[in-house]
Amino acid sequence: MSVQTGRQSEPELSFSDKELLDLALAWITLSVAFALMLAPIHRGATMGSFILMVGLSFVTVGVAFLLHELAHKVVAIEHGQIAEFRADYQMLFMAIMSALIGFLFAAPGAVYHRGRITKRENAMISLAGPITNLLLALLFLPLMIFPNLLGTIGQMGVWINLFLAAFNMIPFGPLDGKSIYNWNKGVFALVFIPSILLAGYVVLFVGLF
């Protein structure tokens, strides 16, 4: 997710201590939330399966989330923006709470960027995140042919990246899809529809893990 603000300064690729802390907190919280949804220890899953799922989520969700946000940041900087990730602590809390009831609302924060920018450039910054997730899904795909843990990582990596791509393309509020939809509905449909269909196919016909 990316959000434009008003101030302008000289752009550079750097990370503040606050940004690194927020990225780490969001990474850990999302990993736990996905684990609660996929191996609900509060509904009878064993401690071992829950801990394993936390580890798997940390690898798959962590890569998906981190590279999604870094893609926003890098593209924003390329367009002359000052860009920094900020976690939304209320939404992180909601992610945990929603996972406890079996539904995950994953909006852990956003890359906030500022500076003069066109509608197209803003859409390109937003598009970078979901496109990164779709590419990551392709990278995880070959791992699915392997048995046991490696295959599980591949399957989870594919599903989580497709889920994040589809979710972030929803044209609502601060999600990436809104600025893309407002800029070019054709490009929006070209990314959103395949993301939804592929994510649905994996859930219905392949399975989550």
Secondary structure, 3 states (H helix, E strand, C coil): CEEEECCCCCCCCCCCHHHHHHHHHHHHHHHHHHHHHHCCHHHCCCHHHHHHHHHHHHHHHHHHHHHHHHHHHHHHHHCCCEEEEEECHHHHHHHHHHHHCCCCCCCCEEEEEECCCCHHHHHHHHHHHHHHHHHHHHHHHHHHHCCHHHHHHHHHHHHHHHHHHHHHCCCCCCCHHHHHHHHCHHHHHHHHHHHHHHHHHHHHHHCCC
